Amino acid sequence: MITITFEREGLTHVVREIQAEIYVKCWEDSVDESITHEIMVLA
């Protein structure tokens, strides 16, 4: 699970406990396209 923080129009939005794949070798994460879409709708 990861947390995404973004800012829009002076407000900070925090979305927690997002399902993601985390690549241990480089510590990068990958979020499914449908989840990304849902987050963008909230923004």
Backbone as a chain_set.jsonl record, in Angstrom:
{"seq": "MITITFEREGLTHVVREIQAEIYVKCWEDSVDESITHEIMVLA", "coords": {"N": [[0.837, -1.177, 0.0], [0.425, 2.266, -0.714], [0.826, 5.852, -0.261], [-0.513, 8.738, -1.71], [0.148, 12.094, -2.336], [-1.075, 15.204, -3.325], [-1.337, 18.526, -4.704], [-3.776, 21.013, -5.299], [-5.125, 23.969, -6.437], [-4.322, 25.321, -4.107], [-5.02, 23.579, -2.079], [-4.135, 20.696, -0.234], [-4.195, 17.327, -0.969], [-4.513, 14.081, 0.325], [-4.235, 10.744, -0.324], [-4.632, 7.672, 1.003], [-3.446, 4.302, 1.606], [-3.39, 2.948, -0.94], [-3.617, 0.448, -3.324], [-0.779, -1.008, -4.68], [1.95, -2.096, -6.758], [5.157, -2.708, -5.619], [8.448, -2.346, -6.506], [11.049, -3.886, -5.228], [13.773, -3.866, -5.793], [14.377, -1.342, -6.931], [12.775, 0.347, -5.526], [10.556, 1.603, -6.657], [7.125, 2.37, -7.427], [4.071, 1.039, -8.797], [0.945, 1.846, -9.946], [-2.251, 0.576, -10.641], [-3.992, 1.244, -13.71], [-6.776, 1.77, -13.577], [-7.103, 2.526, -10.914], [-5.518, 4.793, -10.859], [-7.057, 6.416, -12.525], [-9.376, 6.764, -10.919], [-8.287, 8.25, -8.805], [-7.551, 10.578, -10.171], [-10.058, 11.537, -10.859], [-10.99, 12.319, -8.372], [-9.355, 14.479, -7.988]], "CA": [[0.0, 0.0, 0.0], [1.171, 3.515, -0.767], [0.095, 7.095, -0.034], [-0.265, 9.742, -2.747], [-0.163, 13.454, -1.903], [-1.004, 16.158, -4.426], [-1.872, 19.837, -4.38], [-4.552, 21.631, -6.362], [-5.773, 25.219, -6.043], [-3.96, 25.669, -2.744], [-5.41, 22.527, -1.138], [-3.334, 19.479, -0.284], [-5.005, 16.118, -0.9], [-3.754, 12.896, 0.676], [-4.982, 9.508, -0.537], [-3.851, 6.652, 1.699], [-3.72, 2.873, 1.449], [-3.648, 2.642, -2.345], [-3.011, -0.813, -3.746], [0.262, -0.784, -5.682], [3.07, -3.03, -6.809], [6.399, -2.015, -5.295], [9.603, -3.076, -6.996], [12.013, -3.781, -4.136], [15.122, -3.599, -6.293], [14.587, 0.095, -7.153], [11.805, 1.021, -4.663], [9.548, 2.338, -7.407], [5.815, 1.749, -7.318], [3.234, 1.052, -9.985], [-0.469, 1.826, -9.587], [-3.1, 0.129, -11.734], [-4.573, 2.336, -14.486], [-8.124, 2.091, -13.086], [-6.939, 3.252, -9.646], [-5.026, 6.119, -11.235], [-8.218, 7.152, -13.037], [-10.206, 7.13, -9.776], [-7.599, 9.327, -8.085], [-7.634, 11.781, -10.992], [-11.436, 12.027, -10.752], [-11.054, 13.03, -7.091], [-8.614, 15.734, -8.106]], "C": [[0.888, 1.249, 0.0], [0.241, 4.687, -0.446], [0.484, 8.063, -1.14], [-0.716, 11.092, -2.198], [-0.056, 14.366, -3.117], [-1.686, 17.444, -4.01], [-2.619, 20.388, -5.58], [-5.276, 22.837, -5.786], [-5.543, 25.546, -4.567], [-4.357, 24.65, -1.687], [-4.513, 21.314, -1.326], [-4.246, 18.289, -0.055], [-4.096, 14.937, -0.6], [-4.67, 11.683, 0.5], [-4.114, 8.385, 0.009], [-4.331, 5.254, 1.36], [-4.179, 2.516, 0.036], [-2.906, 1.363, -2.701], [-1.996, -0.528, -4.858], [1.267, -1.924, -5.642], [4.329, -2.229, -6.523], [7.562, -2.901, -5.705], [10.75, -2.869, -6.013], [13.404, -3.394, -4.633], [15.388, -2.098, -6.452], [13.639, 0.958, -6.321], [10.851, 1.936, -5.415], [8.227, 1.617, -7.262], [5.055, 1.88, -8.635], [1.786, 0.901, -9.544], [-1.265, 1.445, -10.829], [-3.781, 1.326, -12.403], [-5.962, 2.73, -13.971], [-8.065, 2.861, -11.765], [-6.443, 4.669, -9.923], [-6.178, 6.994, -11.721], [-9.115, 7.636, -11.889], [-9.594, 8.285, -8.982], [-7.706, 10.629, -8.858], [-9.044, 12.365, -10.966], [-11.612, 12.8, -9.448], [-10.391, 14.388, -7.179], [-9.457, 16.732, -8.85]], "O": [[1.948, 1.281, 0.625], [-0.977, 4.525, -0.371], [1.661, 8.197, -1.472], [-1.818, 11.221, -1.664], [0.929, 14.314, -3.854], [-2.505, 17.462, -3.091], [-2.177, 20.259, -6.722], [-5.959, 22.734, -4.767], [-6.454, 25.992, -3.87], [-4.057, 24.842, -0.509], [-4.174, 20.952, -2.453], [-4.983, 18.24, 0.931], [-3.029, 14.803, -1.199], [-5.743, 11.609, 1.099], [-2.998, 8.168, -0.462], [-5.453, 5.048, 0.897], [-5.211, 1.873, -0.157], [-1.718, 1.217, -2.414], [-2.322, 0.116, -5.855], [1.413, -2.617, -4.635], [4.543, -1.177, -7.126], [7.649, -4.061, -5.301], [11.352, -1.797, -5.973], [14.126, -2.667, -3.951], [16.484, -1.626, -6.148], [13.696, 2.185, -6.407], [10.389, 2.937, -4.867], [8.19, 0.413, -7.008], [5.367, 2.729, -9.47], [1.438, -0.056, -8.851], [-0.992, 1.927, -11.928], [-4.107, 2.308, -11.737], [-6.285, 3.917, -13.937], [-8.885, 3.748, -11.526], [-6.895, 5.626, -9.295], [-6.263, 8.171, -11.37], [-9.559, 8.784, -11.888], [-10.305, 9.189, -8.542], [-7.928, 11.683, -8.261], [-9.201, 13.584, -11.045], [-12.303, 13.819, -9.417], [-10.813, 15.338, -6.52], [-9.027, 17.865, -9.065]]}, "num_chains": 1, "name": "protein.A"}
